[in-house]
Amino acid sequence: MRPTKRLGRGPVSGIKRVIAVVSLVLVGLLAFAATTVAFDARGLSGANIGAKSGGGGGGGGGFFPPAGNYDSGTVSADFFFCCDPSLPELTVTVFDNINKANPRVGPTLNTHQIDVLIFVCDSVSGICGGGCFIPDGANDVSFSSDFTSATLHTKVTPTTRSCQDSPISGVPTEFTLDITWTSQGSRGASRMIGRYACAGYSFETTTLTDGAVSGSAIASTSLLTGTFGPVDANLNSFDLVTHAQGTALDTCPPLGGKGAGPGPLSAGEYSFASRTAGVAITPDDPSQQPVDVFVTSFVNTSKPKDGSPTTQVETDLNVFQANFPDFVSNCYVIPANAFTLSSDLQTASLHVAIDPTTPACPHATNGGFPDTFSLDITWSGATPVATFRNVGNSGCPGSHLTLTQYQTTINGVATGRLSGIAESFTGESPSMSTDSSTFHSDGRQATC
């Protein structure tokens, strides 16, 4: 028998200027909020339901679902044994997917598929490879009704179907795989209700997530000698229920679930409000890559239960340009009156001069762009305004966090001048948006 080894997963981190990293559960809550709006509806039915279509009793424009009801659910479990050079590596993830689509016009479609992703590498046997397969037996994979345990007992043969365009390779064409998961850790759960609306079209989504940390996942396979585990692993569930009404215009912009939130938070109320306009500018020199410009004015307020309230008010100008092998990613703090955005999102303007005395945003290191330049841009709306509202909560035993969020966006037309680079331009992909979020934390931190 192989030696047992308990392996954990390292933390996931990210950097964002206005809004910082969130706790794991809230990341899931907000990540799925994004999914509820800009998701690809093809996954709901196995067909291209969400592709562009016009009119006809509820067809959706863009990638919005046509009028009707949809339910997309997935439960998953993973096994991760690796990184000791003296031992083999074995990584397995199981996805049990059920998708139901009942559009107002067209047939009802239901699909159920189980995918198993495997990777194995052993220096002793010389086996190193893997892929994705669909188990042959209907009962090869099972999850308990209370989502506290799961099992995988399957045999792969040369006739076993592959999935995700990733056939099994690098390993024998016939092998067995057995894994047992038993939850022993904290559970984290979230519930999010999102409402999107644009020019008479709307849809509402309810997103439920649930996750448990498994303390005793054990695996064996005929590809390797011995038993592996117990190891740290995950049991996760995700369910997305959507109800759509009306017909989406092709000009309706996608919207929802941008970025993350604060965290960890002490007990109290926290709010984040921002106004943003962006555009891609084509330089006069055709050898230069486009310059992406985003200007954001934000107000962040913290009201901790056991501390003094604080408010951060700032307007940032972000400039990005990729001229291989150089990459510009600059951020400047500019005067608040340099940027205006109307409350109805129909107009915006930016008039600012940057020089060596212009302060950089905190944690930013500027360079690779002219030290002195000026920007004069005018935006005007050209599409319907889209709105998105979120109400959600997440937590583990002993810890709770709630979220309310409201977003608006519009695509438009932008013209202007970037001195020394584009003396007169009509920009690409111009947009204007607002985002306001409020979090309430009970302040109790839990591992989940």
C-alpha positions in Angstrom: 0.0 0.0 0.0 1.2 3.5 -0.8 1.9 5.8 2.0 -1.0 8.1 2.8 -0.6 11.9 2.4 -2.9 14.7 3.2 -2.7 17.6 0.7 -4.4 21.0 0.9 -5.0 23.6 -1.8 -3.3 26.9 -1.6 -5.2 30.1 -1.4 -6.5 31.8 -4.5 -5.6 35.5 -4.6 -6.2 38.4 -7.0 -5.6 42.2 -7.2 -8.2 44.8 -8.1 -7.8 48.5 -7.7 -11.2 49.5 -6.2 -12.5 46.3 -4.7 -10.3 43.8 -2.9 -10.2 40.0 -2.5 -13.1 38.2 -1.0 -13.6 35.2 1.3 -13.9 31.9 -0.6 -17.7 31.7 -0.1 -18.3 35.2 -1.3 -16.1 34.7 -4.3 -18.4 31.8 -5.2 -21.4 33.9 -4.6 -20.3 36.8 -6.9 -18.7 34.5 -9.5 -22.0 32.8 -9.9 -23.7 36.2 -10.0 -21.7 36.9 -13.2 -22.7 33.5 -14.6 -26.4 34.3 -14.1 -26.2 37.2 -16.5 -23.5 36.6 -19.1 -23.8 32.9 -19.2 -23.9 30.9 -22.5 -27.4 29.5 -22.7 -26.2 26.7 -24.9 -25.2 24.9 -21.8 -28.8 24.7 -20.6 -30.0 22.4 -23.3 -27.1 21.1 -25.3 -28.3 23.3 -28.2 -27.6 26.8 -29.3 -30.7 28.3 -27.6 -28.9 31.5 -26.7 -27.6 32.3 -30.1 -28.6 35.5 -31.8 -32.2 35.4 -33.0 -34.7 38.1 -33.7 -38.4 38.2 -32.7 -40.7 35.3 -33.1 -42.4 34.9 -29.7 -39.6 35.2 -27.3 -36.3 34.6 -29.1 -33.3 36.1 -27.4 -30.8 38.5 -28.8 -27.1 38.2 -28.1 -26.5 35.4 -25.7 -29.6 36.0 -23.6 -32.0 33.0 -23.2 -35.3 33.2 -25.1 -38.5 33.6 -23.1 -39.0 30.5 -21.1 -37.8 28.5 -18.0 -34.3 26.9 -17.6 -32.6 24.9 -14.9 -28.9 24.1 -15.0 -27.5 22.1 -12.1 -24.1 20.5 -11.4 -22.7 18.5 -8.5 -19.0 17.8 -8.4 -16.3 16.1 -6.4 -12.5 16.2 -6.9 -9.5 14.2 -5.8 -6.0 15.7 -5.8 -2.9 13.6 -4.9 0.3 15.0 -6.2 3.6 16.8 -5.8 5.8 14.3 -4.0 8.4 13.3 -6.6 8.7 9.9 -5.1 5.0 9.1 -5.5 2.6 9.0 -8.5 0.2 11.9 -9.2 -3.5 11.2 -9.4 -6.0 13.9 -10.1 -9.8 13.2 -10.7 -12.8 15.5 -11.0 -16.3 14.3 -11.4 -19.1 16.5 -12.8 -22.8 15.3 -12.7 -24.7 17.8 -15.0 -28.5 18.1 -15.4 -29.8 20.7 -17.8 -33.4 21.5 -18.6 -34.7 24.0 -21.1 -38.3 24.8 -21.6 -38.5 27.8 -24.0 -41.9 29.4 -24.7 -41.3 28.6 -28.4 -39.6 25.4 -29.4 -39.2 21.9 -27.9 -38.4 21.1 -24.2 -34.9 19.7 -23.9 -33.4 17.8 -21.0 -29.9 16.4 -20.8 -28.0 14.5 -18.1 -24.3 13.7 -18.4 -21.6 12.7 -16.0 -18.0 13.6 -17.0 -14.9 12.3 -15.3 -11.6 14.1 -15.8 -8.5 12.1 -14.9 -4.8 12.7 -15.0 -2.2 10.2 -13.7 1.5 10.2 -13.9 3.9 7.5 -12.5 7.7 7.5 -13.1 7.9 3.8 -12.0 5.3 2.4 -14.5 6.0 5.1 -17.2 2.2 5.8 -17.3 1.5 9.5 -17.8 -1.7 10.9 -19.3 -5.4 11.1 -19.0 -8.4 12.8 -20.4 -12.2 13.0 -20.0 -14.6 10.1 -20.2 -18.3 9.4 -19.6 -18.8 6.4 -17.4 -20.6 3.4 -19.0 -22.7 2.4 -16.0 -25.7 4.5 -14.9 -24.8 3.9 -11.3 -21.0 4.3 -11.5 -21.2 7.7 -9.8 -23.5 8.5 -6.9 -24.0 11.5 -4.6 -25.8 11.2 -1.3 -29.1 13.1 -1.0 -27.7 15.3 1.8 -24.6 16.0 -0.2 -22.2 14.7 2.4 -20.7 11.8 0.5 -20.0 10.5 -3.0 -18.6 7.5 -4.7 -17.1 6.6 -8.1 -16.7 3.0 -9.1 -16.2 2.6 -12.8 -14.3 0.6 -15.5 -13.0 2.3 -18.6 -12.8 0.2 -21.8 -11.8 1.0 -25.4 -15.5 1.7 -26.1 -16.0 4.2 -23.3 -17.1 7.5 -24.7 -14.8 10.6 -24.3 -16.1 14.0 -23.3 -15.1 17.7 -23.7 -13.0 16.9 -26.9 -10.4 15.3 -24.6 -10.1 11.5 -25.2 -8.1 9.4 -22.9 -4.5 9.1 -24.0 -1.1 8.1 -22.5 -2.6 5.4 -20.4 -3.9 1.8 -21.1 -7.3 1.8 -22.8 -8.8 -0.4 -20.1 -8.6 0.4 -16.3 -10.7 0.7 -13.2 -11.1 3.7 -10.9 -12.6 3.8 -7.4 -13.0 6.8 -5.1 -15.0 7.5 -2.0 -15.6 10.9 -0.6 -16.9 11.6 2.9 -17.6 15.1 4.1 -16.1 16.0 7.5 -15.5 19.7 7.1 -17.4 23.0 7.2 -20.1 23.7 4.6 -20.3 27.0 2.8 -23.5 28.0 1.0 -24.8 31.0 -0.9 -28.1 32.1 -2.5 -28.2 34.8 -5.1 -31.2 36.3 -6.9 -30.4 38.4 -10.0 -32.7 40.5 -12.2 -31.7 41.7 -15.6 -33.7 44.2 -17.7 -33.2 46.0 -21.0 -35.8 47.5 -23.4 -38.7 45.3 -22.4 -36.7 42.1 -22.1 -35.9 40.7 -18.7 -34.8 37.5 -16.9 -34.5 36.5 -13.3 -32.1 33.9 -12.0 -31.8 32.1 -8.7 -28.4 30.7 -8.1 -27.7 28.3 -5.2 -24.3 27.0 -4.3 -23.3 24.6 -1.6 -19.9 23.2 -0.8 -18.3 20.9 1.7 -14.7 20.1 2.5 -14.0 16.4 2.5 -11.6 15.0 5.0 -11.5 11.5 3.8 -11.3 11.1 0.1 -9.6 7.8 -0.8 -8.8 6.5 -4.3 -7.5 3.4 -6.0 -7.0 2.6 -9.7 -5.7 -0.4 -11.7 -3.3 2.1 -13.4 -1.3 2.3 -10.1 -0.4 0.1 -7.2 -1.9 0.8 -3.8 -4.4 3.1 -2.3 -4.1 6.9 -2.3 -5.4 9.1 0.5 -7.0 10.3 2.6 -6.6 13.7 1.0 -8.3 17.1 1.2 -11.0 17.3 -1.5 -14.2 19.2 -2.4 -17.8 18.4 -2.8 -19.7 21.2 -4.5 -23.1 21.8 -5.9 -24.4 24.6 -8.2 -28.0 25.2 -9.4 -29.0 28.0 -11.7 -32.7 28.5 -12.4 -33.7 31.1 -15.0 -37.0 32.6 -16.0 -36.9 34.9 -19.1 -39.6 37.1 -20.6 -39.8 39.1 -23.8 -37.3 39.4 -26.7 -33.8 40.8 -26.2 -32.5 43.3 -28.7 -29.2 42.7 -30.3 -28.1 46.1 -28.9 -28.8 45.1 -25.3 -25.4 44.9 -23.5 -24.6 41.9 -21.2 -24.3 42.9 -17.6 -23.8 41.4 -14.1 -21.4 40.2 -11.4 -18.4 42.4 -12.1 -15.4 41.7 -10.0 -15.4 40.7 -6.4 -16.1 42.3 -3.0 -14.3 43.1 0.2 -13.0 40.7 2.7 -12.5 39.5 5.2 -14.8 42.0 6.9 -15.3 42.8 10.6 -18.9 43.2 11.7 -20.6 46.2 10.1 -21.8 47.8 6.8 -19.6 48.4 3.8 -20.6 50.1 0.5 -18.8 50.5 -2.8 -20.1 52.8 -5.5 -18.4 53.6 -8.8 -19.0 55.3 -12.2 -17.0 54.1 -15.2 -16.4 54.9 -18.8 -14.1 53.1 -21.2 -12.9 53.1 -24.8 -10.3 51.5 -27.0 -8.2 54.1 -29.0 -6.5 53.3 -32.3 -3.2 55.2 -32.5 -2.4 57.2 -35.6 0.8 55.1 -36.0 -0.5 51.8 -37.5 2.5 49.9 -35.9 1.2 50.7 -32.4 -1.4 48.6 -30.6 -4.7 50.1 -29.4 -4.7 52.0 -26.1 -7.5 51.0 -23.7 -8.6 53.8 -21.4 -10.9 53.3 -18.4 -11.8 56.1 -16.0 -13.5 55.3 -12.7 -14.8 57.5 -10.0 -15.6 55.7 -6.8 -16.7 56.2 -3.2 -15.9 53.4 -0.7 -17.5 53.6 2.8 -16.8 51.4 5.8 -18.9 51.4 8.9 -17.5 48.8 11.2 -19.5 48.0 14.3 -16.6 48.4 16.6 -14.6 51.2 14.9 -14.8 54.6 13.3 -16.4 55.0 9.9 -14.1 55.8 6.9 -14.7 57.0 3.4 -12.4 56.7 0.4 -13.2 59.0 -2.6 -11.0 58.8 -5.7 -11.0 59.1 -9.5 -8.6 56.9 -11.4 -7.4 56.9 -15.0 -6.3 53.4 -16.2 -4.3 53.1 -19.4 -3.4 49.8 -21.0 -1.4 49.1 -24.1 0.3 45.9 -25.3 3.3 46.4 -27.7 5.1 43.1 -27.6 7.3 42.5 -25.7 6.3 45.6 -23.6 3.1 46.0 -21.7 1.7 49.2 -20.3 -0.6 49.1 -17.3 -0.7 52.5 -15.8 -3.0 54.0 -13.2 -3.2 57.7 -12.3 -5.2 59.6 -9.6 -6.8 62.5 -11.4 -9.0 65.4 -10.2 -12.7 64.5 -9.6 -13.9 67.2 -11.9 -11.9 65.8 -14.8 -14.6 63.1 -15.3 -18.3 63.6 -15.6 -21.1 61.0 -16.2 -24.7 61.9 -16.5 -27.2 60.1 -14.2 -29.1 58.6 -17.2 -25.8 57.3 -18.7 -26.4 59.2 -21.9 -23.3 61.3 -21.8 -19.8 61.4 -20.3 -16.6 63.3 -20.7 -13.0 63.2 -19.7 -10.6 66.2 -19.9 -7.3 65.6 -18.1 -3.6 66.5 -18.5 -1.0 64.0 -17.1 2.5 65.0 -16.2 5.3 63.7 -14.0 3.7 65.2 -10.9 0.4 63.3 -11.4 0.2 60.8 -8.5 0.1 57.1 -9.3 -2.7 55.0 -7.9 -1.8 53.2 -4.6 0.0 49.9 -5.4 0.6 51.0 -9.1 4.0 51.5 -10.7 3.7 53.5 -13.9 6.0 53.4 -16.9 6.3 52.6 -20.5 4.0 55.5 -21.6 4.8 59.1 -22.3 5.4 61.0 -19.0 3.2 63.9 -20.3 0.0 63.6 -22.3 -3.6 64.9 -22.3 -6.9 63.1 -22.9 -10.1 64.7 -24.2 -13.0 62.2 -24.7 -16.7 62.6 -25.1 -19.1 59.6 -24.8 -22.7 59.4 -25.9 -25.1 56.6 -25.4 -26.1 54.5 -28.5 -28.0 51.5 -27.0 -30.7 50.8 -24.5 -29.6 51.0 -20.8 -29.3 47.6 -19.2 -29.9 47.1 -15.5 -29.0 44.3 -13.1 -29.9 43.8 -9.5 -28.4 41.3 -7.1 -29.7 40.2 -3.6 -27.7 37.4 -2.0 -26.2 35.9 1.1 -23.5 33.5 1.9 -21.8 31.9 4.8 -20.6 28.9 6.8 -21.7 27.8 10.3 -21.1 30.7 12.6 -20.4 33.2 9.8 -22.8 35.2 7.5 -22.5 37.8 4.8 -25.3 39.5 2.8 -25.0 41.5 -0.5 -27.1 43.9 -2.4 -25.9 45.2 -5.8 -27.2 47.4 -8.5 -25.6 47.9 -11.9 -26.4 49.9 -15.1 -24.5 50.0 -18.4 -24.9 51.3 -21.9 -22.8 51.0 -25.1 -22.1 54.2 -27.0 -20.0 56.3 -29.2 -16.8 57.9 -28.1 -14.7 60.5 -29.9 -11.7 62.6 -28.8 -8.0 63.1 -28.8 -5.0 61.5 -27.0 -2.1 63.9 -27.5 0.9 62.6 -29.4 -0.8 59.2 -30.1 -4.2 59.8 -31.6 -4.9 63.4 -32.6 -8.5 62.5 -33.6 -10.3 59.2 -33.0 -13.6 57.5 -32.9 -13.1 54.8 -30.3 -13.9 51.1 -30.3 -16.1 49.3 -27.7 -17.1 52.5 -25.8 -19.3 52.0 -22.8 -20.5 53.7 -19.6 -21.6 52.0 -16.4 -22.4 52.4 -12.7 -22.0 49.9 -9.9 -23.1 50.1 -6.3 -22.8 47.3 -3.8 -23.5 47.0 -0.1 -22.2 44.3 2.2 -23.3 43.4 5.8 -21.0 41.2 7.8 -21.6 39.6 11.2 -17.8 39.7 11.5 -17.4 36.0 12.4 -14.8 34.4 10.2 -15.1 30.7 9.5 -13.1 28.2 7.4 -15.3 26.8 4.7 
